Amino acid sequence: MRSKAFFINGGAGRVICAIPALEKYEEQNPDDDFIIVAEGGTDFFKGHPTLFKRTYDSWHKNLFRDKLKDREIVSTEPYRIWEYYNQKCNLSQAYDIQINGEGVRELQKPTIRLSRSEAINAKFIVEEVRQKTKKDKVVVFQPFGRGSQMVGNFVTDPSGRSFEFTNVVSIIKKLQKKYAVIYFGEMEFDFSKEGCKDPVAHPKGIDLRQWSAIVSESDLFVGCDSVGQHMAYSFDVPAVVVVGSTCKENISYPGCEKFDVLDMGEGQRIYDPIRVAADEVTQRQNDGIMAMNSAIEDVIIKSTDKLMNKYYVRKKDTIILPGQDGAPTGSCGMPQGQPAQMPGFAPGEVTPATLPGTSKKSASAVESLLKESGIQAKSNSKKGFVETVKN
């Protein structure tokens, strides 16, 4: 029987979600000399104790002649798995169904192995944020998904996964009443011009592996359907995830005790068959689905407070930042490798215009938050938490 070559494409979130299925395959097929071709990059296989030695970039020299010609190629596409597009499994489970063929089952969390340099740099970055904001509790906030883009002075996301910019500013202001905020995103903004009293940290010049280290060092993650939530899940960091055009059963972890997954699209969304068929009607239906009012923002803050109160543990490390009194000097003072740029509280470049799981735990969590917020449902129909507060 020929060994296999698994092709993994897409962004970092998909790569992270593929790891548990590949680990299972290795465990169940010890005689298969399989390889992995990471079309989107090998970054999140780096450091893995067993998979990295099997992983190749698609541009690896003589890849076809030396590695592929005698193997059976498997082109993975989890979005085309029946259980996935019918909301019976999440992304990791869809990879598992295709790779291992054993149906929907519970999987271990993805393994992301940080280097010492990545871990220590993250400690420096998060500690500097704590010191400059004078707040002990740090939230990483990733409001924009991969499909978001700056067009002129507008932020748009045709995929319907990202927060609206006006909501981003408002949520940051509300978070800053109790927490230090690290903004996780590629686009730069001057939040001080939007009325944010405290500085908003935005580390620059770092890659996604370093971002995963920052998430691992933070106290809580808040974000949309994007890579940050998969990092948080991998490192067991509490998270509040807000979804819109995509289904929580597919792309997040509503059954995880440390996750609150709040569904903006429940009762309104039409499933978008991404990577299966182009569907303009669906995209139009889901357009604007992530727009929030103040009451919805308050539910997100309540969820953040609840998880922070339950899971926050004060860091025991004593961290002296480079250059501070008591910091080591000489070649042993900093970890080897290129150090990440410190948070960078300086203003950004652009101010955007204003733009108009399968677990029962998720539903009860939302109901509880609404009750605590004093919000009364306007309908007995089950349409998700948004319908109770949006109008």
Buried (B, 14 or more C-beta within 10 A) or exposed (E): EEBBBBBBBBBBBBBBBBBBBBBBBBEEBEEBEBBBBBBBBBBBBBBBEEBBEBBBEEEBEEBEEEBBEEBEEBEBBBBEBEBBBEBBBBBBBBBBBBBBEEEBEEBEBBBBEBBEBBBBBBBBBBBBBBEBBEBEBBBBBBBBBBBBBBEEEEBBBEBBBBBBBBBBBBBBBBBBEBBBBBBBBEBBBBBBEBEBEBBBBBBEEBEBBBBBBBBBBBBBBBBBBBBBBBBBBBBEBBBBBBBBBBBBBBBBBBBBEBBBBBBBBBEBBBBBEBEEEEBEEBBEBBBEBBBBEEBBBBBBBBBBBBBBEEBBEEBEEEBEBEEEEEEEEEEEEBBEEEBBEBBBBEEBEEBBEEBEBBBEBBBEBBEBBBEBBEBEBEEEEEBBBBBBBBE
